């Protein structure tokens, strides 16, 4: 069973804050000569280097997660517009396309169910083609235009239908997590080093402990947001299915 973003971020908090506590214990056990001003200067310089690299990686992960979230949301919005446009084209074609419009409404309901279920669980197999969309495209091709207007509307409907299928395929292809696991592991390792170094260079007291606690909590919260945004169809920040369902009332009008 996959571990959710909340569990991962809590584990990150435990590791980071545990690193800080470990740094405090290490400071208490080190000989005084290891805590000299020169030694602590080198430690601070090393922590600064690791902190800079961590900031770069954290910024990269935030940008990647935000891009994934915004891209998927834009594609859902695009699908909604394309479905409504396709229905309007079929409505302009005439009564011959009424059966296709009915099938379009059913295909929309099926698409909503498939997308949010499909993207919320790990996939163990290849992409399963959307047979309803393929049948819809085939029915549009079988229409027999009686005049130039119907011929034009059929061509436009076929183009929009093909674009709709392409958007659906892109949504599937981009649905894997945007956060590479090695990046996350290395980032957490660096954060443990940073917090351990912070505790090592300062005398332990309640103020230092509180600051490290808050900083560790804030850092793990940032990682939680990254993980949430990298999986746009699940969790607290999931893209609402209402964005696509809202097209239903506009169909058949």
N, C-alpha and C positions, 0 to 999 in steps of 0.2 A: 504494500500500500504506500503510495507516494506521500512524502512529508509536505505539509502545507506551509505557506509563507509565515504564518504565525509561529509554528513550531520551530522553523528554521531561525527566525529572528530571535526567539527566546533562547535557543541554543547559542546563537552568536553573542547575546548579552551575557550569558553564563560564562562563556569562554573569555570574553573581553574583561569582564569584571573580575573573573577568576585570575586572569593575568595580572590585573592591578593588585589584587591581594597577594599574589605570588611575589610581585615586586616588593611589596612591603615586608614580607617575610624574609626575602633575600637580603634586603637592606639591613635588617636586624641581625643577620648571621654573618655578614661580610666583615672582615677586619677593617679597622679604621683607615688603613692606608689605601684601601680600595675606594674609599669615599672622599678622597682628597679633592681639592678644587680642580686640579688638572684632569683627574679621572672623570669627574662629573661633567666637565666641559666636553670631553670626547664623547661621553654617553649622550649628552644633549645634541651634539652635532649629528651623531648617528641617528638619533630619534627624529631629528629634523629632516634628514634625508628620506627615511622611511615614511614619515608623515607626508612629505611632498609626493612621493610615488603613490601612496594610498589615496591622496586627494585626487590625483589624475585618474586612477582606476575607478574611484567612486563616481567622479564626474562622467567618465565614459559609460559606466553602467546606468547611471541616471538618464543620460542622453539616449542610450539604446532602448531602455524600457519605455521612456516617453514616446520615442519614435514608433515603437511597436503598438502602443496603446492608441496613439493618434491615427496611425495608419489603418488599424482595424476598425476604429470608429468611423473614419472617413469612408471606408469601403462599405460598411453597413448602411451609412447614409446614401451612398451612391446606389446601392442595390435598391433601396426604398424608392429613390427617384426613378430608376430605370423600370421598376415594376409598375409604378403609376403611369409613366410615359407609355409603356407597352400596352397597358389597358386602354389608355386614351386613343392610341393608334387603332386598336382593334375595335373600339367603340365607333370610331369614324369610318371603319371599313363597312360596317353594316350588320344586319342580323345574322349573316352567315358566320360571323366570328363569335357569336354569343356563347357557343359551347366552349370555345377556346378561352374566353374570359372567365367562365366558370372554373375551368381547369387551372387558370392562373391563380385564382383565389385559393384553390386547394393546394397548389404548388407552394404558395406563400406560407400557408400554415405549416406544411411539411418542412419547408426550409427553415423556419424559425425553430422548430423542434430539433431538427438535425444539427443546425449550427451550434446552438447552445449546449446540446448534449455532446456533440462530437468534439467541441473544443474544451470541454470540461473534464475529459478523461484521457489518459494516455492511450495512444493508438498503437496497436500491435500488428496491424496489417496495412496493406496499401490503400490508397484512396478509392472509395466506392463511388462510382459515377452517379450523378443525380438523374435517375431515369425519368422522373416527372418532367424535368426541364428539357430533356432530350425529346420526349414525346410532344411537349408543347411546341418545340421548334419544328418538329416534323409536321404537326397539324397546321402550323402557319404556312409551311411550304406547300401543303396540299390544297390551300385555298385557290380558287379559280377566279381571278379578277375579271370583271366584266367591262371595266373602263380604265382610263388612265389614272384616275384618282385612286381606285382600289389597287391598281398595280403599284403605284407609288407608296401607298400605305402598307402594302404587303412587304415591299423591299425595306421600308423603314422598320417595320416590326421584326423582320428577320435580323436586321442589323442590331437592334436593341436587344433582342433575345440572345444573340451571340455574345454581345458585350456583357450581358447579365451572367451568362455561363462563365465567361472569363473572370469576372469579378469574384464569383463564387470560388473558382479554382485558385485564384490568388489568395483569397482569404484562408483557404485550407493550407496552401503552401507556406504561408507566413505565420501559421498558428503555433509553431513550436516555440519554446521558451527563448527569449532574446538574451538571457543571461547565461553565458558559458560557465559551467561548473568550475573549471580551473581558475577563472577570474575570481569567482566568489571565494574559493578556498584560499587563494593567495592573499586576497584582501583581508580576510578574517585573520590569517596568520600575521600579516603586517600590523593589524590593529591590536592584536595581543601583545606584540613586541612594543608598540607605542605606549600602551597603557602600563605595561610592566616597567618601561623606562620612566614614565611619569612618576610612578610610585617609588621607583628606585632613587630618583634624584631629589625627592622632597621628604622631610621628616614626617612620619605618620601621625595624623591627628584627625579629629572628627571632621574638620572642614575639608581636608584633602580627601577623606573617604567619601564625603557627600558629593564633592565636585566630580570625582571619578565615577561615582554611581550615576549621577545625572548625565555625564558625558557618554558613558557606556549605554545607558538607556536611549539617549538621543541617536547614537550611532546605529544601534540595532533597529530603532524605529525607521531610520532612513533605509536600511536594508529591507525592512518589511515592505515599505512603499515601493521599492524597486521590484521586489518579487511579485507584489500585487499587480503592478502595472505591466509586468512582462507576461502576465496571463490574463488578458483583457476580458475573458468570458467567465471567469470564476472569481470568487472572493468578494470582499467588501467594495472594491472598486470596479466590479464587473460592468461591462457595457450593457445597459438595459435592453432586453428583447423588445421593449415597447417601441424602440426606434424603428424596428422593422414591422412590428404588428400594427403600428399606426397607419400603415399603408392600406390595411384591410377596409376601413370605412370608405376610402376613396375609390376602391375598386367596384365596378358595377354601378356607379352612380350615373 
